[in-house]
Amino acid sequence: MADPPGCCHSCATCLLCLYSCRWITAKKEKRKGLRTTKCDCSWFLFLFCVFLFTLVWLYFAIIILNDFHNFNEFIFKQRKLWVDWSLLLLIATTVLITYSAVLLVLALCLQLCGQPLKLHWLHKTLLILTALVVAAAFTGLGIKWAEEWQSARISLQATGPFLHIGIVGGMTLLAWPLASFIYRTRNTGLKVFLLLVYCAVMIMLYLAPLGITSPCIMEENQLPPKPALVGHRGAPMLAPENTLMSLHKAVDCNVQVFETDVMVSADGVPFLMHDEELTRTTNVQAVFPERAALNSTAFNWTDLQQLDAGSWFLERRPFPTVQSLSAGDRYQAAKQRIPSLEQALEAAKQSNISIMFDLRPENHSDYQSFVNATLEVILQSSIPLQQVLWLPDGFREQVKQQVPGVQQVYGRKRLQNEKEPLLHVNLPYQDMSSEEIRQYRQDNISVNLYVVNQPWLFSVLWCSGVSSVTTNACQVLKEMKHPIWLLPSSTYLMIWIVVDSASFLVILWAFLLLK
């Protein structure tokens, strides 16, 4: 059979060299009488599956970037090594998806040119390794980071309509090499099987929008107010976390609440610190090397004041934004010290923002004394009690009695027949569906979800009606005046009809033209 129009021998030869590593011309390949065997078809199918597998992993990799700082912190606690693993993840994923995509394009072009699909053994080996690497990545995700499956489910509410358009477009383009293969092959059973599978897939894709739901498919006048911003440990992308500089940077981002973590020193002074050890966010290894592995609560306040709580931020660069800090901000960051709760309350009062905190560690034998010391500082401060949001569950009833003006925030959903109704809940964003958020909003329950850094996730929660979100990226979410996208249902229906109709016509044209 002659080559299809527009497929020159030099192009076919180049494709063969790259795909099959056969450094001979396409004419010689034809004279040898080589054809695509069942084994070659199986390897093409494997290539297609590996490409889809890797593409799905790329999607997951992009989604989990919202939470990747948590992974970096986890690795640091285990290995005492700080690396931005998200960069390595994206580079590795890009290499894998690019390799499989190039091979797939080569195979499709060879099919259109009427050349045999003789995949070289080296490519076969690399494809198997690619599949194993991606499978290992998914397995590790399922074992160590299972909540990210919920993140992926939520992401479909933001990307579902666009994924549908992209997949329909990709499958439509696949009609050309498929039609070329069907008209060339002499195996009637294979022809019928491929046509049935392709038609079944396209019918499912055409009907897929019936199952796509998103809170952002709504009329403009139905959009809830923009969620308030809660600074996660302040503004950790702009300043060292849990410092006064971080609090002030969060204020500049128009956050309404400064979220932090409180510990109590050995001599009874509450201070701001997230980790149970001081190694990640201070220079304790340089100042007290023999005590560096001790719990933060084992240090007295005088010792804690000797520690540098800012230089690590400039050295390790926990976020890419550190590189763009001004010289003034760098100088200020390097001067940060561990602040006491008293200092934080005073700064929050002066800035007219609320402060929400956890009291750590919850399993400490002296936890009740920690609660007492913290309450004493709150009562001695001049901050209005309604600006204090109390998160710890331990000794909550005691807190209600001693400081009844403090707002109680619960880290759980409401229970049936609850005696005292909840007014504020603070939960991971994976733990609440859009329907639950709407129901809580109707019942006047304030819902704060954490940690929300990516605009796509913020948009979904905004459309759902969440009250506030805790974020590392307050400087990004502050600038959002509108969700990334908002579609009236009538507009979405029209897009659905146009895309599916255009796809059907192109597929019909491909099969008629190549007949």
Solvent accessible surface area in square Angstrom, and as a share of the most:
residue,aa,sasa,rsa
1,M,170,0.76
2,A,87,0.67
3,D,31,0.16
4,P,32,0.20
5,P,139,0.88
6,G,90,0.87
7,C,19,0.11
8,C,60,0.36
9,H,77,0.34
10,S,79,0.51
11,C,67,0.40
12,A,0,0.00
13,T,26,0.15
14,C,70,0.42
15,L,26,0.13
16,L,0,0.00
17,C,18,0.11
18,L,92,0.46
19,Y,1,0.00
20,S,3,0.02
21,C,39,0.24
22,R,79,0.29
23,W,184,0.64
24,I,55,0.28
25,T,61,0.36
26,A,0,0.00
27,K,106,0.45
28,K,100,0.42
29,E,1,0.00
30,K,75,0.32
31,R,172,0.63
32,K,119,0.50
33,G,53,0.51
34,L,56,0.28
35,R,165,0.60
36,T,40,0.23
37,T,67,0.39
38,K,162,0.69
39,C,77,0.46
40,D,13,0.07
41,C,38,0.23
42,S,67,0.43
43,W,53,0.19
44,F,48,0.20
45,L,108,0.54
46,F,64,0.27
47,L,0,0.00
48,F,43,0.18
49,C,66,0.39
50,V,4,0.02
51,F,35,0.14
52,L,75,0.37
53,F,71,0.29
54,T,0,0.00
55,L,76,0.38
56,V,73,0.42
57,W,17,0.06
58,L,42,0.21
59,Y,45,0.17
60,F,19,0.08
61,A,0,0.00
62,I,86,0.43
63,I,6,0.03
64,I,4,0.02
65,L,49,0.24
66,N,2,0.01
67,D,9,0.05
68,F,15,0.06
69,H,21,0.09
70,N,68,0.35
71,F,63,0.26
72,N,6,0.03
73,E,9,0.04
74,F,91,0.38
75,I,32,0.16
76,F,9,0.04
77,K,94,0.40
78,Q,108,0.48
79,R,182,0.66
80,K,96,0.40
81,L,96,0.48
82,W,32,0.11
83,V,47,0.27
84,D,45,0.23
85,W,72,0.25
86,S,18,0.11
87,L,105,0.52
88,L,87,0.43
89,L,33,0.16
90,L,55,0.27
91,I,94,0.48
92,A,54,0.42
93,T,2,0.01
94,T,71,0.41
95,V,92,0.53
96,L,33,0.17
97,I,18,0.09
98,T,69,0.40
99,Y,53,0.20
100,S,0,0.00
101,A,29,0.22
102,V,79,0.45
103,L,3,0.02
104,L,13,0.06
105,V,85,0.49
106,L,17,0.09
107,A,0,0.00
108,L,36,0.18
109,C,45,0.27
110,L,0,0.00
111,Q,17,0.08
112,L,64,0.32
113,C,13,0.08
114,G,28,0.27
115,Q,6,0.03
116,P,9,0.05
117,L,9,0.04
118,K,30,0.13
119,L,11,0.06
120,H,47,0.21
121,W,170,0.60
122,L,81,0.41
123,H,24,0.11
124,K,46,0.20
125,T,61,0.36
126,L,69,0.34
127,L,0,0.00
128,I,76,0.39
129,L,91,0.45
130,T,5,0.03
131,A,19,0.15
132,L,108,0.54
133,V,82,0.47
134,V,1,0.00
135,A,41,0.32
136,A,65,0.50
137,A,29,0.22
138,F,27,0.11
139,T,79,0.46
140,G,34,0.32
141,L,10,0.05
142,G,28,0.27
143,I,125,0.64
144,K,155,0.66
145,W,30,0.11
146,A,53,0.41
147,E,85,0.38
148,E,0,0.00
149,W,104,0.37
150,Q,78,0.35
151,S,0,0.00
152,A,11,0.08
153,R,97,0.35
154,I,7,0.04
155,S,0,0.00
156,L,87,0.43
157,Q,28,0.12
158,A,8,0.07
159,T,33,0.19
160,G,7,0.07
161,P,3,0.02
162,F,100,0.42
163,L,64,0.32
164,H,11,0.05
165,I,67,0.34
166,G,49,0.47
167,I,85,0.43
168,V,1,0.00
169,G,34,0.32
170,G,40,0.38
171,M,31,0.14
172,T,9,0.05
173,L,124,0.62
174,L,34,0.17
175,A,0,0.00
176,W,53,0.19
177,P,9,0.06
178,L,24,0.12
179,A,0,0.00
180,S,9,0.06
181,F,36,0.15
182,I,8,0.04
183,Y,81,0.31
184,R,65,0.24
185,T,25,0.15
186,R,207,0.75
187,N,68,0.35
188,T,93,0.54
189,G,50,0.48
190,L,57,0.28
191,K,57,0.24
192,V,75,0.43
193,F,122,0.51
194,L,45,0.22
195,L,64,0.32
196,L,116,0.58
197,V,66,0.38
198,Y,13,0.05
199,C,64,0.38
200,A,49,0.38
201,V,44,0.25
202,M,7,0.03
203,I,100,0.51
204,M,126,0.56
205,L,26,0.13
206,Y,38,0.15
207,L,97,0.48
208,A,37,0.29
209,P,8,0.05
210,L,128,0.64
211,G,65,0.63
212,I,37,0.19
213,T,103,0.60
214,S,14,0.09
215,P,6,0.04
216,C,1,0.01
217,I,37,0.19
218,M,26,0.12
219,E,73,0.33
220,E,105,0.47
221,N,137,0.70
222,Q,111,0.49
223,L,38,0.19
224,P,15,0.09
225,P,97,0.61
226,K,71,0.30
227,P,5,0.03
228,A,24,0.19
229,L,10,0.05
230,V,4,0.02
231,G,0,0.00
232,H,21,0.10
233,R,12,0.04
234,G,0,0.00
235,A,0,0.00
236,P,7,0.04
237,M,28,0.13
238,L,35,0.18
239,A,0,0.00
240,P,0,0.00
241,E,12,0.05
242,N,8,0.04
243,T,1,0.01
244,L,53,0.26
245,M,2,0.01
246,S,0,0.00
247,L,0,0.00
248,H,84,0.38
249,K,40,0.17
250,A,0,0.00
251,V,41,0.24
252,D,91,0.47
253,C,5,0.03
254,N,104,0.53
255,V,6,0.03
256,Q,112,0.50
257,V,19,0.11
258,F,0,0.00
259,E,18,0.08
260,T,0,0.00
261,D,3,0.01
262,V,0,0.00
263,M,0,0.00
264,V,4,0.02
265,S,4,0.02
266,A,69,0.53
267,D,82,0.43
268,G,38,0.37
269,V,43,0.24
270,P,5,0.03
271,F,0,0.00
272,L,2,0.01
273,M,10,0.04
274,H,25,0.11
275,D,9,0.05
276,E,87,0.39
277,E,57,0.26
278,L,1,0.00
279,T,8,0.04
280,R,2,0.01
281,T,7,0.04
282,T,8,0.05
283,N,53,0.27
284,V,0,0.00
285,Q,96,0.43
286,A,81,0.63
287,V,52,0.30
288,F,25,0.10
289,P,87,0.55
290,E,135,0.61
291,R,62,0.23
292,A,10,0.08
293,A,82,0.63
294,L,81,0.40
295,N,46,0.23
296,S,0,0.00
297,T,12,0.07
298,A,47,0.37
299,F,0,0.00
300,N,57,0.29
301,W,50,0.18
302,T,94,0.54
303,D,19,0.10
304,L,0,0.00
305,Q,66,0.29
306,Q,95,0.42
307,L,0,0.00
308,D,24,0.13
309,A,6,0.04
310,G,0,0.00
311,S,31,0.20
312,W,14,0.05
313,F,0,0.00
314,L,35,0.18
315,E,134,0.60
316,R,68,0.25
317,R,108,0.39
318,P,6,0.04
319,F,16,0.07
320,P,93,0.59
321,T,41,0.24
322,V,0,0.00
323,Q,110,0.49
324,S,96,0.62
325,L,21,0.11
326,S,62,0.40
327,A,84,0.65
328,G,50,0.48
329,D,28,0.14
330,R,68,0.25
331,Y,149,0.57
332,Q,75,0.33
333,A,0,0.00
334,A,34,0.27
335,K,118,0.50
336,Q,21,0.09
337,R,109,0.40
338,I,3,0.01
339,P,4,0.02
340,S,9,0.06
341,L,0,0.00
342,E,112,0.50
343,Q,81,0.36
344,A,0,0.00
345,L,1,0.00
346,E,74,0.33
347,A,10,0.07
348,A,0,0.00
349,K,79,0.34
350,Q,137,0.61
351,S,30,0.19
352,N,119,0.61
353,I,12,0.06
354,S,21,0.13
355,I,0,0.00
356,M,4,0.02
357,F,0,0.00
358,D,35,0.18
359,L,0,0.00
360,R,62,0.23
361,P,6,0.04
362,E,101,0.45
363,N,136,0.70
364,H,56,0.25
365,S,110,0.71
366,D,75,0.39
367,Y,13,0.05
368,Q,88,0.39
369,S,56,0.36
370,F,14,0.06
371,V,0,0.00
372,N,65,0.33
373,A,18,0.14
374,T,0,0.00
375,L,1,0.00
376,E,96,0.43
377,V,24,0.14
378,I,1,0.00
379,L,90,0.45
380,Q,136,0.60
381,S,27,0.17
382,S,73,0.47
383,I,8,0.04
384,P,51,0.32
385,L,50,0.25
386,Q,113,0.50
387,Q,26,0.11
388,V,0,0.00
389,L,20,0.10
390,W,0,0.00
391,L,16,0.08
392,P,4,0.02
393,D,96,0.50
394,G,28,0.27
395,F,84,0.35
396,R,18,0.07
397,E,110,0.49
398,Q,40,0.18
399,V,0,0.00
400,K,41,0.17
401,Q,145,0.64
402,Q,84,0.37
403,V,0,0.00
404,P,105,0.66
405,G,37,0.36
406,V,7,0.04
407,Q,53,0.24
408,Q,24,0.11
409,V,3,0.01
410,Y,24,0.09
411,G,47,0.45
412,R,85,0.31
413,K,73,0.31
414,R,86,0.31
415,L,112,0.56
416,Q,170,0.76
417,N,152,0.78
418,E,50,0.22
419,K,206,0.87
420,E,99,0.45
421,P,100,0.63
422,L,6,0.03
423,L,113,0.56
424,H,43,0.19
425,V,1,0.01
426,N,17,0.09
427,L,9,0.05
428,P,38,0.24
429,Y,3,0.01
430,Q,20,0.09
431,D,68,0.35
432,M,4,0.02
433,S,31,0.20
434,S,9,0.06
435,E,115,0.52
436,E,58,0.26
437,I,2,0.01
438,R,90,0.33
439,Q,81,0.36
440,Y,12,0.04
441,R,114,0.42
442,Q,133,0.59
443,D,58,0.30
444,N,129,0.66
445,I,13,0.07
446,S,37,0.24
447,V,2,0.01
448,N,11,0.06
449,L,0,0.00
450,Y,76,0.29
451,V,18,0.10
452,V,0,0.00
453,N,14,0.07
454,Q,55,0.24
455,P,40,0.25
456,W,36,0.13
457,L,0,0.00
458,F,0,0.00
459,S,3,0.02
460,V,2,0.01
461,L,5,0.02
462,W,10,0.04
463,C,1,0.00
464,S,2,0.01
465,G,4,0.04
466,V,4,0.03
467,S,47,0.30
468,S,14,0.09
469,V,0,0.00
470,T,3,0.02
471,T,0,0.00
472,N,5,0.03
473,A,3,0.02
474,C,0,0.00
475,Q,40,0.18
476,V,60,0.35
477,L,0,0.00
478,K,63,0.27
479,E,108,0.48
480,M,24,0.11
481,K,161,0.68
482,H,76,0.34
483,P,5,0.03
484,I,101,0.51
485,W,32,0.11
486,L,28,0.14
487,L,33,0.16
488,P,40,0.25
489,S,67,0.43
490,S,76,0.49
491,T,42,0.25
492,Y,23,0.09
493,L,87,0.43
494,M,117,0.52
495,I,54,0.27
496,W,45,0.16
497,I,96,0.49
498,V,91,0.52
499,V,30,0.17
500,D,18,0.09
501,S,55,0.35
502,A,50,0.39
503,S,7,0.04
504,F,112,0.47
505,L,112,0.56
506,V,52,0.30
507,I,22,0.11
508,L,83,0.41
509,W,145,0.51
510,A,0,0.00
511,F,32,0.13
512,L,116,0.58
513,L,104,0.52
514,L,57,0.29
515,K,176,0.74
